[in-house]
Amino acid sequence: MRKINRAVKIRIYPNKEQITQIEKTIGCSRFLYNRMLADKIRHYQEEKKMLKNTPAGYKKEYPWLKEVDSLALANVQLNLEGAFRKFFREPGVGFPHYKSKNIRGNPIQRI
């Protein structure tokens, strides 16, 4: 049996509330990814071990993270864990990169 891949392109037209929720979710995901990455890098440089952090710990410090879908924040953790596993498997690759539209340079000092 032959496998066939199919793709479907769709265009959505969200209303203003949906646009706001999408922007909040993407912004919070980017913020959380960068914050968790900065903490992991700092911990690795001090301890030479991987830090096991979760989005729940950051929700206490930043209560506005509770406004977005928890599955989006859980995916942030999974993506970051995968990037760090690759870092430990292939140390020459370097630390994972920050997610940012506008910040250039090293955002650790800016967070």
N, C-alpha and C positions, 0 to 999 in steps of 0.2 A: 504494500500500500504506500502510495506517495503522499508526502505531507505538503500541503499548500498553505503558504502564508498570505493573509489578507490584511489590508489596512483600510481604515475608514477615516476620512477627514470630516470633522464637524466644526461648526462655528456656533458659539453660544453668544447670547445677548443678555448678560445679567442686568438686573435692575440696580439702582443706586445702593440699596442695602447689601445686595450680594457682592457688588464691587468692593464695598467697604470691608466686608467680611473676608473676601479673598485677599485684599491688601494687608489686613491685620494678620491673617494666617501666614502669608509669605514673609512679612516683616518680622513677626515673632519667631518664625522658624529660622530665619537668617540670624537674628540676634542670639537665639539660643545656641545655634551651631557655633557661632563665633565665640560666645562666652564659654561653652563647654570645651572648645578646642584650646582656648587660651589657658583654661585651668588644667587641661591634660598636658599641655606643653610645659607649663610651669612645674607641675608635679613631676613630670618625667625628668626635667633638668635637675630637680632637687633630689629625687629618690631613685631615678633610673628604673622606675616601674610604671605600669599603666594604671591610671586612675579610673576607677569604676564609678562614674557619676550618672545620675538620672535626671530627667526633666522635673520630677517631683521635688527634688531639692531646690531647684531654682524657682519653683512656683511660690515657695515660702518667702524668698527674697524679693521676687518680682510678681506681686499678685495679679497684675494685668495679663500674665501669661495664661491665667485661668479662662480668659475670654475666648480663646481659640480652641479648636478641636484637639483633643489629647492624642489622637492617632497621628496627626501631623507632627506633633512634638516627639512622639515615640519614633517616628520615622527618622527624625533628626538624629536621635540617639543611635539607631541602627546604622545609618549612613556613616556617622562619625566612628563608630566601633569598627566598621569594615575598613575605613581608611586607616585607622590606627593599626589594625591587624596587618594590613599591607605594609605599613611602616616598619613593624617589628619583623616581618618576613623578609623585607628588602630594605635594609637600613640606608642604602645609597640613594633611595628615592627622596628622602627628606620628609619633614613633617607635612601633614595634609595642609591644603591651602584654605584661607579664609574665604567665606562667601560674602561678596560685597559688590555693589554696583559702582560705588563712587570712591571708596577709600583706597588710596594707593599707599604702598609701603607696609610697615609693620603695625597692624591695628592693636597689638597687645597693649601698647601704651595708651591707646584711645579708649579702651573698654573699661 
